[in-house]
Amino acid sequence: MDRIFVKKYADLLNLLLDYGIISVAQLAYLYFPSRQMARRKIRKLTKSGLIQISTRGYGISAGRPENLIFLTDSAVKLLEDYEINIPGSLGDRKITIEPSQIEHQLLLNWVQINIQKVGERIPQINIRFLSPVFNHRDYVFKKENTHSENGLIPDGIFSIFHNELKKALLFFLEIDMGTETLSSKNPTATDIRKKITGYQHIFSSRSYKQLNGPLNSNFNGFRVLFVSNTETRLRQLCKLVKSMKSTGFIWLTDKNSTFKNGISDKIWIKGGEIDKERYSILGPSLATKIPIDTAN
């Protein structure tokens, strides 16, 4: 493969590497002015052997097949060989997405895209989203009282910096597809309760301070944002969070609210108090409706 050809598409290839697997609609939203142009470039890169396409049973519009795009192993190797992995090194990061995790990844993509658009739309703030691929070591929080790295790993990490106040807020993102057990008596089983307890430990131990350098800030706490795939699951999560102590830093919403209003609007439930007012992660003065437009 010609180095010049790969370098020409380096930004696009790195974007695909960063997201792991992405839909045509998402790629058009992020990188191209239209889906038609996105499809033309996809065909060219597919012929070159740099990307692969698989068909998802349905897209945002029910019943409509949707193509999913991901890099081939040879494309990843070429990016490494030509040293054009600009954001950082891959190390031992696993790039492939398991089939059972595709819907989870696609919802995470939409939330990440919306976070990026909020940063572009609101001039008073700067948003930085840490890449789970290129900053994967920053995502690992070790278990309490162990030296194991098989601890808590958030789905997303980002910061919001207010340009006038000169203050930054740290956020951890959790995409919940309703597949994890809410609470289990088995001490070795993974469940949402243990995940929340893990975040409480990160808070009390101040181990979130490990992100001061990567995000160029001095954080004094954080919020955890849960996005559930259904309203029913949201209510279940809220009930669990409300039953636990010291969970005011846990904020929750659902997929439909995220698509309809955007993550910057007053869609967030604080501490599981589902019957009380909803909040914006930007505060009342900057709360803005920025929906996810999937019709691009």
Protein Blocks (a to p, Z undefined) as FASTA:
>chain_A
ZZklmmmmmmmmmmmmmnopacfklmmmmmpmbfklmmmmmmmmmmnopaccdddfbdfb
ghiacddddddfklmmmmmmnopafnbcfkjacfbdcfklmmmmmmmmmmmmmmmmmmmm
mmkbccddddfklmmmmmpccdehiabfkbcddfbdcddddfklopacdddddddehlac
fbdcblkbccfklmmmmmmmmmmnommmmmmmmnopacebdddddddfbfklmmmmmmmm
mmpghillpccddfklmmmnopkbcfbcehhiakbccddfkbjklgccddddfkZZ
